[in-house]
Structure formats: C-alpha cells, structure tokens
Amino acid sequence: MSIHKAAVIDPGAELDSSVSVGPYAVIEAGVRIGAGTRVEAHAVISGPTTIGERNLIGSFAVVGGAPQDLGYNGEPTELIIGSDNQIREYASIHRGTPGGHGRTVIGDHNLLMAYTHVAHDCQIGNHVILANVATLAGHVEVGDRASIGGLVAIHQYCRIGTYSYIGGVSGISLDVPPYIILAGTRNRTRISGINKVGLRRNGFSRETIKNLDRAFKIIFRSPNLLMKDAIEIARNEMKDCPEVGALVTFFKESKRGVVKQTIMD
C-alpha cells in the first residue's frame, strides 16, 4: 500500500494493501476499495461506497457524496463502482436515495472525463464514455457502450440505450433508443441514424447492421405511420434479429417516451 503521509484515511475505511492514495486525499468511514486502485491527490471519497479493482479516482473528484435531494435526511444509502474505471479530475458521483434504488451503480471499464456528474440512483453499465462536463440527473440509466458527448445534460429518469451516441451540447429529456446517433435539445433534435461505426468496431455483423438500419428507417423515417404501427412493422419484418427485438422492446418499455426528430434532414 502506498499512502501519502498527507492523506486522511478514516480507521473505518477498508483499503486493499495494493491501493495507492495521493496527498491530501480524504477517504471516510464506510469506504471499501479493491486491489490496484489509485486515488489521486485531493480526491474525497465518502461512504457507504464500494469501489472495485484497478480504478483511477482523479484529483479533486468527489465520490460517494450525499445525494442532492431535498428529501434526503441522512439515510444509509450507497454507491457501488465496479473495476477498471477511470473517474477523472473534478468528477462527482453521489449515493442513492431511499425513494429510489437506494444505491447508485457504475459497472466496469467506464471513462468518466473531467467535471462529469452522476447523480443519485443512476445505473451505468459497462464500457460507457461520459465526455467532459456531461451531467446525469437522478435515476438515469445508461446502457453498455453508450457514448455521451461533452456538455450533455440528461433529465432525471431517462434511459440511454446501449451503443447509442449522443453528440456534444445536447439536452436530453426523453429516452434515447439503443444503437442510434443523435444531437440537439428537446425542440431541435437531429437523429442521424444507426451508430454504424460503433457497431462495426464492436463486432456486429453486416447483416445485423443492415437490419438495424432498416428498422431505424421504418420507425423514424415513415411519416405516414403512427409510431406504434411502425414499431410493429419493424418487429415483424426482422423478427429473427435479436438486436431489432431489443430496439422494439426499448420503445415498448419506455415510461417517459422516446426522442423524436425535430430537425428534418
């Protein structure tokens, strides 16, 4: 264990022997940190928080802080972070609330760039990228391998689908389906199409990408169809494609509603 003499570690914290902690970092009671994790100078980690292995907690990051919720009265909620994540400088991640999941959860292999914010009760999958100053309000769910651009703000309770890509300086107030690319605000949203580059990079077959592209055009580019009818047509035409099935299921399970294009090509 490499602990700088200027670090402040509560006796109630549990750190693996291989954890390193930089100067003026503060680790409070109720924090558990796994092997190979590095906590840089001036970071603050509050508990109850569990952090897995080989993570980087950047300088001045605030991890495990109390939720920014007026109804929170100090109840014992928690933050759970997996392994191999990079949480860069000045990022902030808050614990859950009793009225939500009671916990905020971040999976594995994620990159949270500088000044990102993950609010209470968020659920983030694996291999997710949050670019600089991306902000998630409470109860947001982010699927695996989603990419969220810089200065993006996401409204509470939104779901961000797997393999989706949100361009920078966007404001998201509705669910974002899996596999698509979009940018803009609620009144000026451009949905460009399927995230073909990202899907190819992650090993999706040409046939799967073709099916997803066809489903996208039916759902988003059929002005004479009601959305519910377009979704059923896409499901029936490509019923043997599980990815199209996942896209259709996402629409059917949406509680907030799904983003729609407001800027025409």
Stockholm file with secondary structure:
# STOCKHOLM 1.0

chainA/1-265         MSIHKAAVIDPGAELDSSVSVGPYAVIEAGVRIGAGTRVEAHAVISGPTTIGERNLIGSFAVVGGAPQDLGYNGEPTELIIGSDNQIREYASIHRGTPGGHGRTVIGDHNLLMAYTHVAHDCQIGNHVILANVATLAGHVEVGDRASIGGLVAIHQYCRIGTYSYIGGVSGISLDVPPYIILAGTRNRTRISGINKVGLRRNGFSRETIKNLDRAFKIIFRSPNLLMKDAIEIARNEMKDCPEVGALVTFFKESKRGVVKQTIMD
#=GR chainA/1-265 SS CEECTTCEECTTCEECTTCEECTTCEECTTEEECTTCEECTTCEECSSEEECSSCEECTTCEEEECCSCTTCCSCCCEEEECSSCEECTTCEEECCCTTTTSEEEECSSCEECTTCEECTTCEECSSCEECTTCEECTTCEECTTCEECTTCEECTTCEECTTCEECSSCEECSBBCTTEEEEEETTEEEEEEECHHHHHHTTCCHHHHHHHHHHHHHHHSCTTSCHHHHHHHHHHHTTTCHHHHHHHHHHHHCSSCBCCCCSCC
#=GC SS_cons         CEECTTCEECTTCEECTTCEECTTCEECTTEEECTTCEECTTCEECSSEEECSSCEECTTCEEEECCSCTTCCSCCCEEEECSSCEECTTCEEECCCTTTTSEEEECSSCEECTTCEECTTCEECSSCEECTTCEECTTCEECTTCEECTTCEECTTCEECTTCEECSSCEECSBBCTTEEEEEETTEEEEEEECHHHHHHTTCCHHHHHHHHHHHHHHHSCTTSCHHHHHHHHHHHTTTCHHHHHHHHHHHHCSSCBCCCCSCC
//
